[in-house]
């Protein structure tokens, strides 16, 4: 699972480079996110703009990553593609995560 | 993966492996058959098929491996799907209820159990039976084909034309207005 991380102040932007987070890749995704979030940024923003498909195993993995960050750090999501958005909406996980339609502009310029 | 496609029917056979499921979905949604679906219907079909196939890999074939056969039949308005495997039967011979667990953040958030909820939410005419040592799951998905919409529009035009021939106060007129 190809994930690229970029620290910006108190934020760690993680870009998922794969086109799917599915049953075949969910464990790798979790493992790689665990490594990346060794970086102590309090907020982790996962950019899903390249992910066209996410199944229930992928959703479970995203939830597991959020839980692993603990109560004092957050996992936020950006740029959900239509099918990914549908999975979050139907399972009501869209009410659990802060979801941005784009990587917020203010964050792009943050130092 | 073995695959054959004739007359709007596609049949594929894959081994019970998550990577094989991924590659089968990639190949299927790249075929002419499924590329013709509108984007929303394609997305829905991929979600349901992924959940159904992964469930078989994970549960029916949890202790051994085998084959999964998937047959898709596309008509104007729907995509009919049938999935057969030779793995373990469904517990109690029935499909899981698939109810969504309550979302209580953060510690008690469920990390699984979404699969049957998604299938039951997105598919219709869902049937399961155990026959000759095999599981057979069938369901229908909305195909939302433009040809189906054209058909509706042309029927509507026909009715509009008929309406002009109706006496003004005939009961048929209100029925048509209700359309």
Interface residues (C-beta under 8 A of the other chain):
Chain A: X20 X22 X23 X24 X25 X53 X55 X56 X57 X59 X60 X61 X63 X64 X66 X67 X71 X82 X83 X86 X87 X90 X91 X92 X93 X95 X96
Chain B: X18 X19 X21 X22 X25 X39 X40 X43 X44 X46 X47 X50 X51 X54 X57 X58 X100 X103 X105 X106 X107 X109 X110 X111 X112 X113 X114 X115 X117 X118 X121 X122
